[in-house]
Amino acid sequence: MAIIARGEQGVAEATEDLKRYGGRVLGICADVADPQQVSNAAQRIEEELGPMSVWVNCAMTTVLAPVEDISFDEFRRVTEVTYLGAVNGTRSALRYMQLRDSGTIIQVGSALAWRSIPLQSAYCGAKAAIRAFTDSLRCELLHQKSGVRVSMVQLPAINTTQFNWARNKFHHRMQPIEPIYQPEVAAKAIYDAAVARRPPREVWLGKNTVMSIIGNMFFPGLLDRYVTKTWEGQLTDEAEPTQRPDYLFQPLENGHQAHGRFDSHAKNKAVAVDSRVMGVAAVAVAGLLLKSLFRRR
């Protein structure tokens, strides 16, 4: 196993944690926004660990603020890390996987790739871009009759430290929109997609993720109004510490842990749905609704 991240301390701590489970672990310090650094990391993985079979893109950052309060540099950085980081990782993995005509690439997405919410315009845009990029790549691989597979796991709110680390332009602390799930729930869904004999096109994790995606397919205007409530829902009553550092441009070298501060109400289980199944179900429901409408007429 190999892990890639910017901060030396975080990489070292995570590497030591993983070694306790046995096997070889390679920790690499690199900024995923830099294509050359990611390419070099992929080369090291191939040379030191052998042929890669699975590559997971999960780097992200965000800025919590209205559009007009986010600077161009902040928009660019969120895009470079979250979207272009996935592009850089995918291209680096493909360079080796396509030679062997095998391998699986997993994009860690979000329900927000389908249904955006206020105050997260930079992040939502980047996640939607990953989804569009992945759809295009999937078509190319099918055209080439490639043995490489690509899958995307759309996550709900996960109890990680991102809510302590992200840039926040409000005077109150950030929080995820409930329901919140533990990181192990996301990890299992990603692992299951990675080792599946036929990797799913997309996995929708959590009931609210499924409802948001399908709801946005059929009632986007209604959801526009509904999600306005998430403006206040992303802020707690606690005051944000003044001059709190964030990880937008520089890594933070403390507070590394799997869980965030929401253990008391984070769930340990979530439904994981293959989008192929839900797509058929959604079409069936739409057909029944249309049939009902025509009957009334």
Secondary structure as GFF3:
##gff-version 3
##sequence-region A 1 297
A	DSSP	beta_strand	2	5	.	.	.	ID=ss1
A	DSSP	alpha_helix	8	19	.	.	.	ID=ss2
A	DSSP	beta_strand	26	29	.	.	.	ID=ss3
A	DSSP	alpha_helix	35	49	.	.	.	ID=ss4
A	DSSP	beta_strand	54	57	.	.	.	ID=ss5
A	DSSP	beta_strand	63	64	.	.	.	ID=ss6
A	DSSP	three_ten_helix	67	69	.	.	.	ID=ss7
A	DSSP	alpha_helix	72	78	.	.	.	ID=ss8
A	DSSP	pi_helix	79	83	.	.	.	ID=ss9
A	DSSP	alpha_helix	84	100	.	.	.	ID=ss10
A	DSSP	beta_strand	103	110	.	.	.	ID=ss11
A	DSSP	three_ten_helix	111	113	.	.	.	ID=ss12
A	DSSP	alpha_helix	121	143	.	.	.	ID=ss13
A	DSSP	beta_strand	148	155	.	.	.	ID=ss14
A	DSSP	beta_strand	157	158	.	.	.	ID=ss15
A	DSSP	alpha_helix	162	165	.	.	.	ID=ss16
A	DSSP	beta_strand	167	168	.	.	.	ID=ss17
A	DSSP	beta_strand	172	174	.	.	.	ID=ss18
A	DSSP	beta_strand	180	181	.	.	.	ID=ss19
A	DSSP	alpha_helix	183	195	.	.	.	ID=ss20
A	DSSP	beta_strand	202	205	.	.	.	ID=ss21
A	DSSP	alpha_helix	207	218	.	.	.	ID=ss22
A	DSSP	alpha_helix	220	226	.	.	.	ID=ss23
A	DSSP	three_ten_helix	227	229	.	.	.	ID=ss24
A	DSSP	alpha_helix	230	233	.	.	.	ID=ss25
A	DSSP	beta_strand	235	239	.	.	.	ID=ss26
A	DSSP	three_ten_helix	263	265	.	.	.	ID=ss27
A	DSSP	beta_strand	266	267	.	.	.	ID=ss28
A	DSSP	beta_strand	272	274	.	.	.	ID=ss29
A	DSSP	alpha_helix	275	296	.	.	.	ID=ss30
###
